[in-house]
Amino acid sequence: MNKKKRLLIFGFGYTSKFMCQKLAKKNWQLFCTTRFREKFEEIQSINAKPIDFDDKKKIKLLLEEDLYILSTAPPNNGTDPVIDNYSYLFKNNSERIKWAGYLSTTSVYGDKKGEWVTEDTVLKPSLERSILRVAAENLWIKLGDILATKIMIFRLAGIYGPGRSLVDRLMKNEKIYVVDKPPHLFNRIHIEDIVGAIEMAMSTKSRASIFNLSDNLPATQIEVAQFAANLLKKKFPETVNLESERVSEMARSFYKEEKKVSNKKLKNELGYKLVFPSFKEGLIAIYKNSKEF
């Protein structure tokens, strides 16, 4: 009888939740860390076992058997919390680590004036949070040089999916403001494609270690808002100037950089076929699924 595959996910958020839901159906044994005890019940509800992030004894016990590792934890206090706390355990138990992945972001490329970027594009981030992401990537890559298994870095475009889309917000009649800025393109990636690509990567023989997770169609926020509004037969959201006080500093920062993110390596080298090639298919699916409940 084959033993269950075991996955330890550092950090419990949107992506972790969907990852667990997908793999639980395939009989994986799943563990999620969090520093928030109030999240334990939710983790258990998706057939995963919660572990306090700082519980080194439990993490050490997990590493006594074969284990897959995925870190979704963002940099904290200027460094990577998983590397800081657990790299020594990973090094001491490297033969047990079957695969390891780290979720990064396409913001590491910096501003490319709307040009295309690939995994080989020189990284020139300008935002502090993106600079920290590059540093975290390098720490994971360095760890991979020590471990017996390769570390895979996934650079995620803007994440959307059920419960986290313009369609959801319009259905709830939330007040939405769309920045009225000359064409500024963003790539996106549906949560189903994120977890699907990671699942494929965990079993691939590809020698590649970095993949962009993005869709085929860079688009402006106005294009996406117009499509969502038409889909729901709703009034187009109110537009505001980028400098408006209604636009948060975080939202404003996204407009300081522009790039189009290539996913050719994801499709050609990993062999992953996008379920939702663009925001259009993704938003239609979210809308249709919402009508079933």
FINUPA-275523 format. One record per residue: chain; residue number from 1; z, y, x of N, C-alpha, C in turn. Coordinates in steps of 0.2 Angstrom, whole numbers, plus 5000, padded with zeros to 4 digits. Each point is the difference from the previous one (the first is absolute). Example, Ala and Ser with C-alpha at 12.3 -4.5 7.8 and 13.67 -1.06 7.14 Angstrom:
 chain resi  n_z  n_y  n_x ca_z ca_y ca_x  c_z  c_y  c_x
     A    1 5039 4972 5066 5000 5006 4996 5000 5006 5004
     A    2 4996 5005 4998 5001 5006 5004 5003 5005 4996
// end
This chain:
 chain resi  n_z  n_y  n_x ca_z ca_y ca_x  c_z  c_y  c_x
     A    1 5000 4994 5004 5000 5006 4996 5000 5006 5004
     A    2 4995 5005 4999 5000 5006 5004 5006 5005 4998
     A    3 5002 5003 5006 5006 5005 4999 4997 5006 4997
     A    4 5004 5004 4996 4998 5006 4997 4999 5005 5006
     A    5 4994 5004 5000 5000 5006 5004 5005 5005 4999
     A    6 5003 5003 5005 5005 5005 4999 4998 5007 5002
     A    7 5001 5005 4996 4998 5007 5002 5006 5004 4999
     A    8 5002 5004 5006 5005 5005 5000 4997 5007 5000
     A    9 5001 5004 4994 4998 5006 5000 5005 5005 5001
     A   10 4999 5005 5005 5005 5005 5001 4998 5006 4996
     A   11 5004 5002 4996 4999 5006 4995 4998 4997 4993
     A   12 5003 5003 4995 4998 4998 4993 4997 5006 4996
     A   13 4994 5000 5000 4997 5006 4996 4994 4997 4996
     A   14 4995 5004 4998 4995 4999 4996 4996 4994 5003
     A   15 4998 5000 5006 4996 4995 5003 5003 4993 5001
     A   16 5007 5001 5002 5004 4994 5000 5000 4996 4994
     A   17 5001 5004 4994 5001 4997 4994 4994 4996 4998
     A   18 4994 5003 5001 4994 4996 4998 4998 4995 5004
     A   19 5002 5000 5007 4999 4995 5005 5004 4994 4997
     A   20 5007 5001 4999 5004 4994 4997 4997 4997 4994
     A   21 4998 5004 4995 4998 4998 4994 4994 4995 5001
     A   22 4995 5002 5005 4994 4996 5001 5002 4993 5004
     A   23 5004 5001 5005 5002 4994 5004 5005 4995 4996
     A   24 5004 5003 4996 5005 4995 4996 4996 4995 4996
     A   25 4994 5003 4997 4996 4995 4996 4996 4995 5005
     A   26 5001 5001 5006 4997 4995 5005 5005 4996 5004
     A   27 5006 5000 4997 5006 4996 5002 5002 5002 5007
     A   28 5000 5006 5002 5003 5003 5006 5007 5001 4999
     A   29 5004 4999 5006 5007 5002 4999 5000 5007 5003
     A   30 5003 5005 4996 5000 5007 5002 5006 5003 5001
     A   31 5001 5005 5005 5006 5003 5001 4998 5008 5001
     A   32 5004 5004 4997 4999 5007 5000 5006 5004 5003
     A   33 5000 5004 5005 5005 5004 5002 5000 5007 4996
     A   34 5006 5002 4999 5001 5007 4998 5007 5002 5002
     A   35 5001 5007 5000 5007 5003 5001 5003 5002 4994
     A   36 4997 4998 4994 5002 5003 4993 5002 4993 4996
     A   37 5007 5000 4999 5002 4994 4997 4998 5000 4992
     A   38 4998 5006 4998 4998 5000 4993 4993 4997 4999
     A   39 4997 4999 5006 4993 4997 4999 5000 4992 5000
     A   40 5006 4997 5002 5001 4993 5000 4997 4996 4994
     A   41 5002 5003 4994 4999 4996 4994 4992 5000 4999
     A   42 4997 5006 5002 4993 5000 4999 4996 4996 5004
     A   43 5002 4999 5006 4997 4995 5005 5001 4993 4998
     A   44 5006 4999 4997 5001 4993 4997 4995 4998 4994
     A   45 4999 5006 4997 4996 4999 4993 4993 4998 5002
     A   46 4997 5001 5006 4993 4998 5002 5000 4994 5005
     A   47 5006 4996 4999 5000 4994 5004 5000 5001 5007
     A   48 5004 5005 5003 5001 5001 5007 5008 5000 5001
     A   49 5002 4999 5006 5007 5001 5002 5001 5006 5003
     A   50 5005 5004 4997 5002 5007 5004 5004 4999 5006
     A   51 4999 5004 5005 5004 5000 5006 5002 5007 5002
     A   52 5006 5001 5001 5002 5007 5003 4996 5001 5006
     A   53 4997 5006 5001 4996 5001 5006 5004 4999 5006
     A   54 5006 5002 5000 5005 5000 5006 5003 4993 5001
     A   55 4998 4995 4996 5004 4994 5000 4996 4995 5006
     A   56 5002 5002 5006 4996 4996 5006 5002 4993 5000
     A   57 5005 4998 4997 5002 4992 5000 4995 4997 4996
     A   58 4998 5002 4994 4996 4997 4995 4993 5000 5003
     A   59 4998 5006 5003 4993 5000 5003 4999 4995 5006
     A   60 5006 5000 5004 5000 4995 5005 4999 4993 4998
     A   61 5003 4998 4994 5000 4993 4997 4993 4999 4998
     A   62 4996 5005 4997 4994 4999 4998 4995 4998 5006
     A   63 5001 5003 5005 4996 4999 5006 5001 4993 5004
     A   64 5005 4996 4997 5001 4994 5002 4994 4995 4998
     A   65 4996 5002 4995 4995 4996 4998 4993 5005 5000
     A   66 4994 4996 4999 4994 5004 5000 5000 5006 4995
     A   67 4998 5006 5002 5000 5005 4995 4994 5005 5001
     A   68 4998 5003 4995 4995 5005 5000 5004 5007 4999
     A   69 4998 5005 5003 5004 5007 5000 4995 5005 4998
     A   70 5002 5004 4995 4996 5006 4998 5005 5006 5000
     A   71 4998 5005 5003 5004 5006 5000 4997 5006 4996
     A   72 5003 5002 4995 4997 5006 4996 5005 5006 5001
     A   73 5005 4999 5005 5004 5006 5001 4997 5006 5004
     A   74 5001 5006 4997 4997 5005 5004 5005 5002 5005
     A   75 4997 5005 5005 5005 5002 5005 5006 5004 4997
     A   76 5005 4999 5004 5006 5003 4998 5004 5003 5006
     A   77 5002 5006 4999 5004 5004 5006 4996 4999 5006
     A   78 4993 5001 5000 4996 5001 5006 4998 4993 5003
     A   79 5002 4994 4997 4998 4994 5003 4999 4995 4994
     A   80 4998 4994 5002 4999 4994 4995 5006 4996 4999
     A   81 5003 5000 4994 5006 4997 4999 5000 4992 5001
     A   82 4995 4997 4999 4999 4993 5001 5000 4998 5007
     A   83 4996 5004 5004 5000 4998 5007 5006 5002 5003
     A   84 5003 5005 4998 5007 5002 5003 5005 4995 4999
     A   85 5000 4997 4994 5006 4996 4998 4998 4992 5002
     A   86 4994 4999 5000 4998 4992 5000 4996 4998 5005
     A   87 4997 5004 5005 4995 4998 5005 5003 4995 5004
     A   88 5007 5000 5002 5003 4995 5004 5000 4994 4997
     A   89 5001 4999 4993 5000 4994 4997 4993 4997 5000
     A   90 4995 5004 4999 4993 4998 5000 4998 4997 5006
     A   91 5002 5003 5006 4999 4998 5006 5003 4993 5002
     A   92 5006 5000 4998 5004 4994 5001 4998 4994 4996
     A   93 4996 5001 4994 4998 4995 4996 4992 5000 4999
     A   94 4997 5002 5005 4993 5002 4999 4996 4993 4998
     A   95 5002 4995 5002 4996 4993 4998 5001 4999 4993
     A   96 5005 5003 4996 5000 4999 4993 4996 5005 4996
     A   97 4998 5005 5003 4996 5005 4996 4993 4998 5000
     A   98 4998 4998 4994 4993 4998 4999 4995 5005 4999
     A   99 5002 5006 4998 4996 5006 4999 5004 5006 4999
     A  100 4998 5006 5002 5003 5006 4998 4995 5006 4999
     A  101 5002 5004 4995 4996 5005 4998 5004 5007 4999
     A  102 4997 5005 5001 5003 5007 4999 4995 5004 4996
     A  103 5003 5003 4995 4997 5005 4995 5000 5007 5003
     A  104 4994 5003 5002 5000 5006 5002 4996 5004 4995
     A  105 4997 5006 5002 4996 5004 4996 4994 5003 5003
     A  106 4995 5002 4996 4994 5003 5003 5001 5007 5003
     A  107 5006 5003 4998 5001 5006 5003 5001 5001 5007
     A  108 5000 4994 5004 5001 5000 5007 4993 5002 5003
     A  109 4995 5000 4997 4994 5003 5003 4999 5008 5000
     A  110 5005 5003 4996 5000 5007 5001 4994 5003 4996
     A  111 4998 5006 5001 4995 5004 4997 4993 4998 5003
     A  112 4995 4998 4997 4994 4998 5003 4994 5004 4996
     A  113 5002 5006 4997 4995 5004 4997 4996 4996 4995
     A  114 5002 4995 4997 4996 4997 4995 4996 4994 5003
     A  115 5000 4999 5006 4996 4995 5003 5003 4993 4999
     A  116 4996 4995 5001 5002 4993 4999 5005 4998 5006
     A  117 5005 4996 4999 5004 4997 5005 5000 4993 4999
     A  118 5000 4996 5006 5001 4993 5001 5007 4998 5003
     A  119 5001 4994 5001 5006 4998 5003 5000 5002 5008
     A  120 4994 5002 5002 4999 5001 5007 5000 5008 5002
     A  121 5001 5004 4994 5000 5007 5001 5006 5002 5003
     A  122 5000 5005 5005 5005 5003 5003 5005 5003 4995
     A  123 5007 4998 5001 5005 5003 4996 5002 5007 5002
     A  124 5000 5005 4995 5002 5006 5002 5004 5003 4994
     A  125 5005 4997 4998 5004 5003 4995 5003 5007 5001
     A  126 5000 5004 4995 5003 5007 5001 5007 5000 4996
     A  127 5001 4996 4995 5006 5000 4996 5006 4996 5003
     A  128 5006 5003 5000 5005 4996 5003 5001 4993 4998
     A  129 5000 4999 4993 5001 4993 4998 4994 4995 5002
     A  130 4994 5003 5002 4994 4996 5002 5001 4999 5007
     A  131 5003 5004 5004 5001 4999 5007 5005 4995 5001
     A  132 5005 5000 4996 5005 4995 5000 4997 4993 4998
     A  133 4996 5000 4996 4996 4993 4998 4996 4998 5006
     A  134 4997 5004 5004 4997 4998 5006 5005 4997 5005
     A  135 5005 5003 5001 5005 4997 5004 5003 4993 4998
     A  136 5001 5000 4993 5002 4993 4997 4995 4995 5001
     A  137 4993 5002 4999 4995 4995 5001 5000 4997 5008
     A  138 5001 5005 5004 5000 4998 5007 5006 4995 5002
     A  139 5006 5002 4997 5006 4995 5001 4998 4993 4997
     A  140 4997 5000 4995 4998 4993 4997 4995 4996 5004
     A  141 4995 5004 5003 4995 4997 5004 5003 4998 5006
     A  142 5005 5004 5003 5003 4998 5006 5004 4994 4999
     A  143 5003 4999 4994 5004 4994 4999 4995 4994 4999
     A  144 4995 5001 4998 4995 4995 4999 4998 4997 5007
     A  145 5000 5004 5005 4998 4998 5007 5005 4995 5002
     A  146 5006 5001 4998 5006 4995 5002 5000 4994 4996
     A  147 4999 5001 4993 5000 4994 4996 4995 4995 5001
     A  148 5001 4994 4998 4994 4995 5000 4995 5001 4995
     A  149 5001 5004 4995 4996 5001 4994 4997 5007 5000
     A  150 4994 5002 4998 4998 5006 4999 5003 5004 4995
     A  151 5001 5007 5001 5002 5005 4995 4994 5003 4997
     A  152 5000 5000 4993 4994 5003 4997 5002 5007 4997
     A  153 4997 5005 5001 5001 5007 4997 4995 5001 4995
     A  154 5003 5002 4994 4996 5002 4994 5001 5007 4999
     A  155 4994 5004 5000 5000 5007 4999 4998 5001 4993
     A  156 5004 5002 4996 4999 5001 4992 4998 5007 4998
     A  157 4995 5000 4996 4998 5006 4997 5005 5002 4994
     A  158 4998 5004 4996 5004 5002 4995 5001 4994 4995
     A  159 5007 4998 4999 5001 4994 4996 5000 5002 4992
     A  160 4997 4996 4996 5001 5001 4993 5000 4993 4997
     A  161 5002 5000 4993 5000 4993 4997 5004 5001 4993
     A  162 5001 4995 4997 5004 5000 4994 5007 5004 5001
     A  163 5001 5005 4995 5006 5004 5001 4999 5005 5005
     A  164 4995 5001 5003 4999 5005 5006 4993 5002 5000
     A  165 4998 5003 4995 4993 5003 4999 5000 5006 4996
     A  166 4994 5003 5000 4999 5006 4995 4999 4997 4993
     A  167 4998 4994 4999 4999 4997 4994 5007 5000 4997
     A  168 5005 4997 5003 5007 4999 4998 5003 5007 4998
     A  169 4999 5005 5004 5003 5006 4999 4997 5004 4994
     A  170 4993 4999 4999 4997 5003 4994 5002 4996 4994
     A  171 5001 4994 5000 5003 4996 4994 5007 5002 4998
     A  172 5004 5002 5005 5006 5002 4999 5001 5008 4998
     A  173 4994 5003 5000 4999 5007 4998 5004 5004 5005
     A  174 5001 4998 5006 5003 5004 5005 4996 5006 5002
     A  175 5003 5006 5002 4997 5006 5002 4997 4999 5007
     A  176 4993 5000 5000 4997 4999 5007 4996 5006 5002
     A  177 5001 5001 5007 4996 5006 5003 4995 4997 5005
     A  178 4994 5002 5000 4995 4998 5004 4998 5006 5005
     A  179 5001 4999 5006 4998 5005 5005 4993 5002 5000
     A  180 4998 5006 4998 4993 5002 5000 4998 5003 5006
     A  181 4998 4995 5005 4998 5002 5006 4993 4998 5002
     A  182 4996 5003 5004 4993 4998 5001 5000 4993 5002
     A  183 4995 4996 4999 5000 4993 5001 5004 4997 5006
     A  184 5005 4996 4998 5005 4998 5006 5000 4992 4998
     A  185 4998 4996 5004 4999 4993 4999 5006 4996 5002
     A  186 5002 4995 4996 5006 4996 5002 4997 4992 4998
     A  187 5002 4996 5004 5000 4993 4998 5006 4997 4997
     A  188 4999 4995 4996 5006 4997 4996 4999 4992 5001
     A  189 5006 4997 4998 5000 4992 5001 5004 4998 4994
     A  190 4998 4995 4996 5003 4998 4994 5006 4995 5003
     A  191 5005 4999 4997 5006 4996 5003 4998 4993 5000
     A  192 4995 4998 4995 4998 4993 5000 4996 4998 5006
     A  193 4996 5005 5003 4996 4999 5006 5005 5000 5006
     A  194 5005 5004 5000 5005 5000 5005 5003 4993 5001
     A  195 5002 4998 4995 5004 4993 5001 4995 4994 5001
     A  196 4994 5001 4997 4995 4995 5001 4997 5000 5007
     A  197 4999 5006 5003 4998 5000 5007 5006 4997 5005
     A  198 5006 5002 4999 5005 4998 5004 5001 4992 4999
     A  199 5000 4998 4994 5000 4992 5000 4995 4997 5004
     A  200 4994 5002 4999 4994 4998 5004 5001 5000 5008
     A  201 5003 5006 5002 5001 5001 5007 5006 4995 5003
     A  202 5004 4998 4995 5005 4995 5003 4998 4993 5002
     A  203 4994 4999 4997 4997 4993 5002 4993 5001 5004
     A  204 4998 5006 5001 4994 5001 5004 5000 4998 5007
     A  205 4994 4998 5003 5000 4998 5007 4997 5006 5004
     A  206 4999 5006 4996 4997 5006 5003 5004 5002 5006
     A  207 4997 5002 5005 5004 5003 5006 5001 5007 4999
     A  208 4998 5003 4995 5001 5007 4999 5007 5002 4998
     A  209 5003 5005 5002 5007 5002 4999 5001 5006 4996
     A  210 4995 5004 4998 5001 5006 4997 4994 5000 4994
     A  211 5003 5001 4994 4995 5001 4994 5001 5006 4996
     A  212 4995 5004 4998 5001 5005 4995 5000 4996 4993
     A  213 5004 5002 4996 5000 4998 4993 4998 5006 4996
     A  214 4994 5000 4998 4997 5006 4996 4995 4997 4996
     A  215 4998 5004 4995 4994 4998 4995 4994 5003 5003
     A  216 4994 4999 4996 4994 5001 5002 4998 5008 4999
     A  217 5004 5003 4996 4997 5007 4997 5005 5005 5001
     A  218 5000 5004 5006 5004 5006 5000 4998 5005 4995
     A  219 5005 5003 4997 4999 5004 4994 5005 5006 5000
     A  220 4998 5005 4996 5005 5006 5000 5005 4998 4994
     A  221 5006 5004 5000 5005 4999 4995 4997 5002 4993
     A  222 4995 5005 5000 4997 5002 4994 4996 4995 4997
     A  223 4996 4996 5004 4996 4995 4998 5004 4994 4996
     A  224 5006 4999 5004 5004 4994 4997 5003 5003 4993
     A  225 5003 5006 5000 5003 5003 4994 4995 5000 4994
     A  226 4994 5002 5002 4994 5000 4995 4999 4993 4997
     A  227 4999 4995 5004 4999 4994 4998 5006 4997 4996
     A  228 5006 5001 5002 5006 4997 4996 5000 5004 4993
     A  229 4999 5006 5000 5000 5004 4994 4995 4998 4995
     A  230 4994 4999 5002 4994 4997 4996 5002 4993 4998
     A  231 5003 4996 5004 5001 4993 4998 5005 5000 4994
     A  232 5005 5004 5001 5005 5000 4994 4999 5005 4995
     A  233 4994 5004 5000 4998 5005 4996 5005 5005 4999
     A  234 5003 5002 5006 5005 5005 5000 4997 5007 5003
     A  235 5004 5005 4999 4998 5007 5003 5000 4999 5007
     A  236 4996 5004 5004 5000 5000 5007 5006 5003 5002
     A  237 5004 4998 5005 5006 5003 5002 4999 5007 5003
     A  238 5005 5004 5000 5000 5007 5002 4999 5000 5007
     A  239 4996 5005 5003 4998 5000 5007 5004 5006 5002
     A  240 5003 5000 5007 5004 5005 5003 4997 5001 5007
     A  241 5001 5006 5002 4999 5001 5007 5004 4997 5005
     A  242 4998 4998 5006 5003 4996 5005 5007 5004 5002
     A  243 5000 5006 4999 5006 5004 5002 5005 5001 4995
     A  244 4998 4997 4994 5005 5001 4994 5006 4997 5001
     A  245 5006 5003 4998 5006 4998 5000 5001 4993 4997
     A  246 4995 4998 4995 5000 4994 4997 4998 4994 5004
     A  247 4997 5002 5006 4998 4995 5005 5006 4999 5005
     A  248 5002 4994 5000 5006 4998 5005 4997 5001 5007
     A  249 5005 5001 5005 4998 5000 5007 4997 4993 5002
     A  250 5003 4995 4998 4997 4993 5001 4993 5000 4998
     A  251 4998 5002 4994 4994 4999 4997 4995 5005 5004
     A  252 5002 5006 5002 4996 5005 5003 4998 4997 5007
     A  253 5005 4996 5003 4999 4998 5007 4994 4995 5000
     A  254 4998 4996 4995 4995 4996 5000 4993 5003 5000
     A  255 5000 5007 4998 4994 5004 5001 4998 5003 5007
     A  256 5005 4999 5004 4999 5002 5007 4996 4996 5004
     A  257 4998 4994 4998 4996 4995 5003 4995 4997 4996
     A  258 4994 4999 5002 4995 4997 4996 4996 4995 5004
     A  259 4999 4994 4997 4996 4995 5004 4997 4995 4995
     A  260 4995 4996 5001 4998 4994 4996 5001 4994 5004
     A  261 5004 4995 4997 5002 4994 5003 4996 4994 4999
     A  262 4997 4998 5006 4996 4994 5000 5004 4994 4999
     A  263 4997 4995 4995 5004 4994 4999 4995 4994 5002
     A  264 4995 5001 5005 4995 4995 5002 5004 4994 5003
     A  265 5005 5002 5004 5003 4995 5004 5004 4995 4995
     A  266 5003 5003 4995 5004 4996 4995 4995 4995 4997
     A  267 4994 5002 4998 4995 4996 4997 4997 4995 5004
     A  268 4997 5003 5006 4996 4996 5004 5004 4995 5005
     A  269 5006 5003 5003 5003 4995 5004 5006 4996 4997
     A  270 5003 5003 4996 5006 4996 4996 4996 4996 4995
     A  271 4995 5003 4997 4996 4996 4995 5003 5001 4993
     A  272 5004 5006 4999 5003 5002 4993 4995 5003 4996
     A  273 4999 4998 4994 4996 5003 4995 5005 5004 4995
     A  274 4999 5007 5000 5004 5004 4995 4999 4998 4993
     A  275 5006 4999 4997 5000 4999 4992 4998 5007 4997
     A  276 5002 5006 5003 4999 5006 4997 4997 5004 5005
     A  277 4993 5000 5001 4996 5004 5005 5001 5007 5000
     A  278 5002 5003 4994 5001 5007 5000 5006 5002 4994
     A  279 5002 5006 5000 5005 5002 4995 4997 4999 4993
     A  280 4994 5000 4999 4997 4999 4993 5002 4993 4997
     A  281 4999 4995 5004 5001 4993 4998 5008 4999 4999
     A  282 5004 5003 5005 5007 4999 5000 5003 5004 4994
     A  283 4998 5006 4998 5003 5003 4994 4998 4997 4994
     A  284 4994 4998 4999 4998 4996 4994 5004 4994 4999
     A  285 5002 4996 5006 5004 4994 4999 5007 5002 4998
     A  286 5003 5005 5003 5006 5003 4998 5001 5001 4993
     A  287 4994 5004 4997 5000 5002 4993 5000 4994 4996
     A  288 4995 4995 5001 4999 4994 4996 5007 4996 5000
     A  289 5003 4999 5005 5006 4996 5001 5006 5004 4996
     A  290 5000 5006 5000 5005 5004 4996 4999 4999 4992
     A  291 4994 4999 4998 4999 4999 4993 5002 4993 4997
     A  292 5001 4996 5005 5001 4993 4998 5008 4999 4999
     A  293 5004 5005 5002 5007 5000 4999 5003 5005 4994
// end
